Amino acid sequence: MRLDKIILSPSPWLQPGGPSDDIVLSTRVRLARNIAGRPFLNRLKPDEQEDLEAYLKHAVLAALKPDRYTWFELEDMPQIDRQCLVERHLISRELAAGEGQRGVAVGPKQRIAIMANEEDHLRIQVYSPGLQLQDAWQEADAIDDRLESKVTYTFSPKLGYLTACPTNIGTGLRASVMLHLPALVLTRQIEKVFNAVARLRLAVRGLYGEGTQATGDIYQISNQASLGRTEQDVLKTLGSVISQIIAYEKEARDALAAESPTPLDDRVLRSWAILTHARIISSEETLALLSAVRLGIHLRRLKDVDMATINELFLMTRRGHIQKIRGAELGESERDVARADYIRKRLGAN
């Protein structure tokens, strides 16, 4: 599959239809693995890193169905293409900005991505729409088993899988759920909820993970450590917390609709009006407005608006994608004009 086709197509794991999709955008399961007998990435010389990437590429494509996976080299990839892959969550910001030979295998429907030479030698990622922790885990585990038939992982009988970052030692599992929580933000309950989450040793991050701020009222919640815990322990704890947060968000949405219907309607309709008429719009403003519209759709304040299109705009209006759609590198002011034009066309406005 050509890279342009991936970048310019809808992201299947962002499509509505998954469990609890009014609040949960997607679920991700990631496994960190390293190859026995080889130093961690930060200890590799450039020629050793190049050799490892070639080895991993061969192993991944041999273990999986090569006609269903496409391998992309990152070292010589244009910066805009790397940015788009980050925006699609197919690679991390660290892999995009890294040095030396590194790559990623993108699987069917962009739900599976296997990064090579990121912080660890291999990072297996599986995405599912909505809340599907068990399904994503089972698929990641199956891929991991197939890869292990071709390579030998660094493993300690006492500690489990050994990883570059101590927080990943053990199962190497990082499970995360992407949530849209506008009502908790509007009712000023979000900090209270996340303080409780932190006490359970779960991490709260922004749209693009560690080190990023929440935009568009979108948050990622994930486990922080896996040492001494089984995969099912991790998934059960995270799933239980997510279910409670979903319940809190639903309560907050009902309260907004019942107690503040006019301000809610004004926020939703004003956001829709700006999106369908603006000639200049920033990425941050776009996400905030899309958040309000998405909330309005679920609370039936807006009718005949396609949720799939709104979800897709969260992705396609980002910096890299807008430049890819226009087919040119754009400055910030040019992107803001191009973004507004693209949004109006997608929403059927002039």
C-alpha positions as CSV (number, residue, x, y, z in Angstrom):
1,M,0.0,0.0,0.0
2,R,1.4,3.4,-0.9
3,L,2.0,5.9,1.9
4,D,-0.2,8.6,0.3
5,K,-3.2,6.2,0.2
6,I,-2.8,5.5,3.9
7,I,-2.5,9.2,4.8
8,L,-5.4,10.4,2.7
9,S,-7.8,7.7,3.6
10,P,-10.2,7.6,6.7
11,S,-8.7,6.0,9.8
12,P,-10.9,2.9,10.4
13,W,-10.2,2.8,14.1
14,L,-11.7,6.3,14.5
15,Q,-15.0,5.3,12.8
16,P,-18.1,5.2,15.0
17,G,-19.7,1.9,15.8
18,G,-17.5,0.5,18.6
19,P,-18.7,-0.1,22.1
20,S,-19.3,3.2,24.0
21,D,-18.3,5.2,20.9
22,D,-20.2,8.3,22.2
23,I,-17.4,8.7,24.7
24,V,-14.6,6.3,23.8
25,L,-12.9,7.1,20.5
26,S,-10.5,4.1,20.5
27,T,-8.5,1.5,22.4
28,R,-4.8,0.8,22.0
29,V,-2.7,-2.1,23.2
30,R,1.0,-1.8,22.8
31,L,3.7,-4.4,23.6
32,A,7.4,-3.5,24.0
33,R,9.9,-6.2,23.0
34,N,13.7,-6.5,22.5
35,I,15.8,-9.0,20.8
36,A,18.0,-11.3,22.8
37,G,21.7,-10.8,22.4
38,R,21.5,-7.3,21.1
39,P,22.0,-4.1,23.2
40,F,19.2,-1.7,23.8
41,L,18.8,0.9,21.1
42,N,20.6,3.7,22.9
43,R,23.8,1.5,23.1
44,L,23.8,0.6,19.4
45,K,26.3,2.0,16.9
46,P,24.8,3.3,13.6
47,D,25.9,0.2,11.6
48,E,24.4,-2.0,14.3
49,Q,21.1,-0.1,14.3
50,E,21.0,-0.5,10.5
51,D,21.7,-4.2,10.8
52,L,19.0,-4.6,13.5
53,E,16.4,-2.7,11.4
54,A,17.0,-5.0,8.4
55,Y,16.7,-8.1,10.7
56,L,13.5,-6.8,12.2
57,K,12.0,-6.0,8.8
58,H,12.7,-9.5,7.6
59,A,11.4,-11.1,10.8
60,V,8.2,-9.1,10.8
61,L,7.3,-9.7,7.2
62,A,8.2,-13.4,7.4
63,A,6.1,-13.9,10.6
64,L,3.0,-12.0,9.3
65,K,1.4,-11.9,5.9
66,P,3.6,-9.7,3.7
67,D,0.9,-9.0,1.3
68,R,-1.2,-7.4,4.1
69,Y,1.6,-5.4,5.7
70,T,3.7,-2.6,4.2
71,W,7.1,-1.6,5.6
72,F,8.1,2.0,5.6
73,E,11.6,3.3,6.2
74,L,11.7,6.5,8.4
75,E,15.2,7.8,7.8
76,D,14.6,9.3,4.4
77,M,10.9,9.8,4.7
78,P,9.7,13.5,4.2
79,Q,9.0,15.3,7.4
80,I,5.3,15.9,6.5
81,D,4.8,12.2,5.9
82,R,6.3,11.4,9.3
83,Q,4.1,14.0,10.9
84,C,1.0,12.4,9.3
85,L,1.9,9.0,10.6
86,V,2.2,10.5,14.1
87,E,-1.1,12.2,13.7
88,R,-2.6,8.8,12.8
89,H,-1.0,7.2,15.8
90,L,0.8,4.8,13.5
91,I,4.2,5.9,14.9
92,S,5.3,7.8,18.0
93,R,6.7,11.2,18.0
94,E,10.0,9.7,19.2
95,L,10.2,7.4,16.2
96,A,9.4,10.3,13.8
97,A,12.2,12.4,15.4
98,G,14.7,9.6,15.9
99,E,18.0,9.2,14.2
100,G,19.4,6.3,12.2
101,Q,17.7,3.4,10.5
102,R,14.2,2.8,11.8
103,G,10.9,1.6,10.3
104,V,7.3,0.7,10.7
105,A,5.1,-2.1,9.4
106,V,1.5,-0.9,8.8
107,G,-1.1,-3.7,8.8
108,P,-4.7,-4.2,7.6
109,K,-7.0,-1.2,7.9
110,Q,-4.3,0.8,9.7
111,R,-5.3,-0.9,13.0
112,I,-1.9,-2.6,13.4
113,A,1.5,-0.9,13.4
114,I,4.8,-2.5,14.4
115,M,7.6,0.0,15.1
116,A,11.2,-1.0,14.8
117,N,14.0,0.9,16.6
118,E,12.0,3.2,18.6
119,E,12.9,3.2,22.4
120,D,12.7,-0.6,22.2
121,H,13.7,-2.8,19.3
122,L,10.0,-3.6,18.6
123,R,6.8,-2.0,19.6
124,I,3.6,-3.8,18.5
125,Q,0.5,-1.6,18.5
126,V,-3.1,-2.7,17.9
127,Y,-6.0,-0.2,17.7
128,S,-9.7,-0.9,17.9
129,P,-12.7,1.6,17.7
130,G,-14.5,2.2,20.9
131,L,-13.8,0.4,24.1
132,Q,-12.4,-3.0,23.2
133,L,-9.5,-3.8,25.5
134,Q,-9.8,-7.6,25.4
135,D,-10.1,-7.7,21.6
136,A,-7.1,-5.4,21.1
137,W,-5.1,-7.4,23.6
138,Q,-5.9,-10.8,22.0
139,E,-4.9,-9.5,18.5
140,A,-1.7,-8.0,19.8
141,D,-0.9,-11.2,21.7
142,A,-1.5,-13.3,18.6
143,I,0.9,-11.1,16.6
144,D,3.4,-11.3,19.4
145,D,3.3,-15.1,19.3
146,R,3.8,-15.1,15.5
147,L,6.8,-12.8,15.8
148,E,8.3,-14.9,18.6
149,S,8.4,-17.8,16.2
150,K,10.9,-15.9,14.2
151,V,13.0,-14.1,16.9
152,T,14.1,-14.6,20.5
153,Y,13.1,-12.0,22.9
154,T,15.1,-10.6,25.9
155,F,13.3,-12.3,28.8
156,S,14.0,-12.8,32.5
157,P,12.3,-15.6,34.4
158,K,12.3,-13.3,37.4
159,L,11.3,-10.0,35.9
160,G,9.6,-10.8,32.6
161,Y,10.3,-9.0,29.3
162,L,13.2,-6.6,29.6
163,T,12.7,-3.1,28.2
164,A,14.6,0.1,27.8
165,C,12.2,2.0,30.2
166,P,11.8,0.4,33.6
167,T,8.1,1.1,33.7
168,N,7.6,-1.4,30.8
169,I,9.5,-4.2,32.4
170,G,7.4,-7.3,33.1
171,T,4.6,-7.8,30.5
172,G,5.8,-4.9,28.3
173,L,2.1,-4.0,28.1
174,R,0.8,-0.5,27.8
175,A,-3.0,-0.4,27.3
176,S,-4.6,3.0,26.7
177,V,-8.1,4.3,26.0
178,M,-8.9,7.6,24.2
179,L,-11.8,9.4,25.7
180,H,-13.9,12.4,24.7
181,L,-14.9,14.1,28.0
182,P,-16.4,17.5,27.2
183,A,-19.1,17.5,29.8
184,L,-16.7,16.7,32.7
185,V,-14.6,19.7,31.4
186,L,-17.6,22.0,31.2
187,T,-18.9,21.1,34.6
188,R,-15.4,21.5,36.1
189,Q,-15.2,17.9,37.4
190,I,-12.3,16.7,35.2
191,E,-9.6,17.4,37.8
192,K,-11.4,15.6,40.5
193,V,-11.8,12.6,38.3
194,F,-8.2,12.5,37.2
195,N,-6.9,13.0,40.7
196,A,-8.7,9.8,41.6
197,V,-7.3,8.1,38.5
198,A,-3.7,9.1,39.4
199,R,-4.1,7.4,42.8
200,L,-4.8,4.2,41.0
201,R,-1.4,4.5,39.3
202,L,-2.9,5.2,35.9
203,A,-1.6,7.9,33.6
204,V,-3.6,10.7,32.0
205,R,-2.2,12.2,28.8
206,G,-3.2,14.3,25.9
207,L,-4.2,13.4,22.3
208,Y,-0.7,12.3,21.4
209,G,0.4,10.6,24.6
210,E,3.2,11.5,27.0
211,G,4.2,15.1,27.1
212,T,1.2,16.4,25.2
213,Q,-1.7,18.6,26.4
214,A,-5.3,17.6,26.1
215,T,-7.0,19.3,23.1
216,G,-10.5,19.0,22.0
217,D,-11.4,17.6,25.4
218,I,-9.7,14.3,24.4
219,Y,-7.7,12.4,26.9
220,Q,-5.7,9.1,26.9
221,I,-5.7,7.0,30.1
222,S,-3.3,4.1,30.4
223,N,-1.5,1.9,32.8
224,Q,1.9,3.1,34.0
225,A,3.7,-0.1,35.1
226,S,3.4,-3.8,34.5
227,L,6.1,-5.3,36.7
228,G,4.6,-8.0,39.0
229,R,1.2,-7.9,37.3
230,T,-0.4,-10.1,34.6
231,E,-1.8,-8.8,31.4
232,Q,-5.3,-9.5,32.6
233,D,-4.7,-7.6,35.9
234,V,-3.7,-4.6,33.9
235,L,-6.6,-4.8,31.5
236,K,-9.1,-5.4,34.3
237,T,-8.0,-2.5,36.3
238,L,-8.0,-0.1,33.4
239,G,-11.3,-1.4,32.1
240,S,-13.0,-0.9,35.5
241,V,-11.7,2.7,35.7
242,I,-12.7,3.5,32.2
243,S,-16.2,2.2,32.8
244,Q,-16.6,4.5,35.8
245,I,-15.3,7.5,33.9
246,I,-17.8,6.8,31.1
247,A,-20.6,6.8,33.8
248,Y,-19.4,10.1,35.2
249,E,-19.3,11.7,31.7
250,K,-22.8,10.5,30.9
251,E,-24.1,11.9,34.2
252,A,-22.4,15.2,33.4
253,R,-23.9,15.3,29.9
254,D,-27.4,14.6,31.3
255,A,-26.9,17.4,33.9
256,L,-25.8,19.9,31.2
257,A,-28.9,19.0,29.1
258,A,-31.3,19.3,32.0
259,E,-29.8,22.2,33.9
260,S,-28.2,24.4,31.2
261,P,-30.0,23.7,27.9
262,T,-29.8,27.2,26.5
263,P,-26.0,27.7,27.2
264,L,-25.4,24.2,25.8
265,D,-27.4,24.9,22.7
266,D,-25.6,28.1,22.2
267,R,-22.2,26.5,22.5
268,V,-23.0,23.7,20.1
269,L,-24.7,25.9,17.5
270,R,-22.1,28.6,17.7
271,S,-19.4,26.0,17.2
272,W,-21.2,24.6,14.2
273,A,-21.7,28.1,12.7
274,I,-18.0,28.9,13.0
275,L,-16.9,25.6,11.5
276,T,-19.2,26.0,8.5
277,H,-18.4,29.7,7.9
278,A,-14.9,30.5,9.1
279,R,-12.3,31.5,6.5
280,I,-9.3,31.2,8.9
281,I,-9.1,28.7,11.7
282,S,-6.3,27.2,13.8
283,S,-5.8,23.6,14.7
284,E,-6.5,24.2,18.4
285,E,-9.7,26.1,17.7
286,T,-10.9,23.4,15.3
287,L,-10.5,20.7,17.9
288,A,-12.4,22.7,20.5
289,L,-15.3,23.4,18.1
290,L,-15.4,19.8,16.9
291,S,-15.6,18.7,20.5
292,A,-18.7,20.9,21.1
293,V,-20.3,19.6,17.8
294,R,-19.6,16.0,18.7
295,L,-21.2,16.6,22.1
296,G,-24.2,18.2,20.4
297,I,-24.7,15.3,18.1
298,H,-24.8,12.8,21.0
299,L,-27.2,15.0,23.0
300,R,-29.3,15.5,19.9
301,R,-28.8,19.2,19.7
302,L,-27.7,18.8,16.1
303,K,-29.5,16.6,13.6
304,D,-28.4,15.2,10.2
305,V,-24.7,15.6,11.0
306,D,-22.6,12.6,10.2
307,M,-20.6,11.5,13.2
308,A,-18.0,9.7,11.1
309,T,-17.2,13.0,9.3
310,I,-16.8,14.8,12.6
311,N,-14.5,12.0,14.0
312,E,-12.5,12.1,10.7
313,L,-12.1,15.9,10.9
314,F,-10.3,15.5,14.3
315,L,-7.6,13.8,12.3
316,M,-7.7,15.3,8.8
317,T,-7.4,18.9,10.0
318,R,-4.1,18.4,11.8
319,R,-1.0,20.2,10.6
320,G,0.5,17.4,8.6
321,H,-2.7,16.2,7.0
322,I,-3.8,19.7,5.8
323,Q,-0.5,20.1,4.0
324,K,-0.7,16.6,2.5
325,I,-4.3,17.4,1.3
326,R,-3.1,20.6,-0.3
327,G,0.0,18.8,-1.7
328,A,2.4,21.5,-0.6
329,E,4.3,22.7,2.5
330,L,2.4,25.6,4.1
331,G,3.2,28.2,6.7
332,E,0.9,28.5,9.7
333,S,-1.3,31.2,8.3
334,E,-1.6,29.3,5.0
335,R,-2.6,26.2,6.9
336,D,-5.3,28.1,8.8
337,V,-6.9,29.2,5.6
338,A,-6.6,25.8,4.0
339,R,-8.0,24.1,7.1
340,A,-11.1,26.4,7.1
341,D,-11.7,25.7,3.4
342,Y,-11.4,22.0,3.9
343,I,-13.8,21.9,6.8
344,R,-16.4,23.9,5.0
345,K,-16.3,21.5,2.0
346,R,-16.5,18.5,4.2
347,L,-19.4,19.8,6.1
348,G,-21.3,20.8,3.0
349,A,-20.9,24.6,3.4
350,N,-19.8,27.2,1.0
